[in-house]
Amino acid sequence: MGRTILYLVTVVLVASPALAQAPSAIPVFQITPVQSTIKFEVAASVAIEGTFDKWEAALTFTSPEAESAVFDVKIYADSVDTGSSIKNNKLESADFFDVQNNPYITFRSTKVVQTGANMFELDGNFSIRGVTRPEHLMLTISGKGTGSGTIKGTMAFDRKDYGMNSGIPFIRIANRVQVTVSLLGKRVAGPPVVFKQ
């Protein structure tokens, strides 16, 4: 790998102060960082895919109802790892992530809707290189009712909507970017989350 560091911050789905102060009637979750990932891929003549090695996430509830959740993710854009220093440097440049002026890529949900027994659609605000637009994150959960499990999700966006209009020399690159998250977590306090039947 171009970058050998696998720096995953300790990702707690509720920040420590919130964990200490959370009412007993509110579910509190914690994630296992070494078994959680945020990845991306872009269709191109030469494969462009990779991970972000540094990020933070928070999942908070205002009640036990699943649809009361708010999901936040903050990615450190300069932690991108494609396995190629040339690709990493290009993605970090002003043509793409512009990490010097915009160090974070963020998503914050504004609405959570349960669309199936284990499926959710999250409307939210996605920000990259200083541009914020509404996007949709589709989530599937497993381990419902056990107190632990996985949260897997995908979100696709058009890079040109965020000002990433440049190409990469000698590589044909599509406009559509797909981001996938895979989080392994467990409930550490509070009641079980209540899902629709």
N, C-alpha and C positions, 0 to 999 in steps of 0.2 A: 504494500500500500504506500502511496505517496506520503501519507501521514500515518505514523505508527501510533500516535496518541489516540487512545479511545477514551476521551475525557467526557464522561457523562456525569454531570452534576447530580448530587443526590436530589432526586425529584420527588418531592412530597406533594401529593395532590391537594393537600391543604397546607398552607404555610404554618410554621411552628406556632406563632401567636394564635392563629385561628384554631389550631389543634387544641391549644390549651384552653381557649375560651369558648369553643363550640358548645352550644347547648346539648344536653344529653339526648334531646329528641331529634337531632340532626345527624345524618350519616356522615362519617369522616373516613376518607380513604387515603391509603398510602401506596406508592408504586415501588416496584423493584427495578431500580434504574438499569442494572446491567443486563436485564432481560427485556428492555424496552427500547424501541428504535423510532426514529423519524427518517424516512427515506424519500427520495424523489427520482423521477425519471422523465426523460424527454426523448421522443422519437427522433432519430438522427441517423445520418449515413454512417457515423461512428458512434457506438453506444455512449450515451451520456446519462449516467445514473450515479447515485451516491447517497451518502448519509450526512446528517448533521451530528457532530460529536458532542456539542454542548447546547443544552436547552433546559428550559424550566417549564413546568406545567402545573396547573391548579384546577381542581374540580371541586366546586363548592355548591352546597344545597341550602335552600331557605326552608325546606320541609322535607319529609321522607319521600315525597313524590318524585319520580324520576325526571319528570318534565320541569321540575324547579331548578335543575342543575344549570350552572354556568361553567363553561369550559374555556380555559385560557392556556395559550401556549406562547412562549417567547423563545425564539431560536436565535442563537448567536451566528450571524451570517458568515463570519470569518471561520467558523468551524466546519465549513463544507469540506467533504472528503470524497472525491471521485476516484481515488486511486491514481490520479495523475496530477502532478504539480502544475503542469501547463494548463489543464482544464480548471483546476482550482483557482489559479491566478486570474484566468479569464472571467470566471464566474464572480470572483470578488471585485473585479474592476468596475469602473463607472458605467460600462456598457450593460452590466447585468445587476448584481446585488448592490454595487456602490457602497461597500462596507465602511469606507472612511467617513461618509456622510450619513449613512443609515445602517448602524451596526446590528439592528434587530429585524427579524421577520416575525410578525405576530398574528395570532388569530384569537378573537374573543367572541364567543357565541352570544347571540341576542335572543335566540328562541330555540327550544328543544322540543321536538315532536316525536313521539313514539309511533313508528310506521309499521311495525310488525312485532312479533313476540320478542325478538332479540335485536330489533333494528331501530335506529333513530336517525332523524335528519336534523342537522343543526344549521340554522341560519347564523351568520356571523360576519364580523368585519375583519378582513384580511389585509395586512399591510406589508408591503415590500418596497424597498428603495424609495420610501417617502410617499408612496401612493396607497390610499386605503379605498377598498371597494367591497361591496357585499359579495360573499361567496357561500357555498354550501358544503358542509362536511357530512358524509354519510358514515355512520358508525354501526358496527355489529358487536354485540357483547356475548361472552360465554361465561359459564359458571354462575348464572343467575340463581340467587337464593343460597349460595354456599359461603358467601362472605369473601370470596376471592375469585379471580378470573382474568380474562383478557378483554381489552377494548381495542378493536381494530377499525381503522377508518381510512377513507380516501377522499381527496379533494382534487379537482382539476381546475386549472385556470389558464387563461390566455396570457402569455408573457408580454405581448404587445399592449395589453390593457394597462400594464404597469410601467410602460416606457422602455421595456427591454426589446428594442427594435433591431439591434445589431445581430450579426451572425458570428460564427466562428470560422476563421480561415480554413478552407479546404474541407469543411464539414457542413453538410446540409442539415439544418436543424428545424424541427417543427415548432409551431407556436404553442401547442398544448403541453402543459406541464402537469404531471400527476404527482401528488404528495400522498404518502401513506404513513400512518402512525400505527404502532403496535405497542400497547401499554399493558403491563402485567401488574395488577394491583390487588389490594385486599382492604376490607373494611376493618379499621382499627378502633372505632368507637361509634357510639350511636346505634340507632335501630337499622334494620335492613331497608334497602331502597324499595319503594312500592312501585310496581310496574302495572300497566294496564293488562288485563287478561286477553 
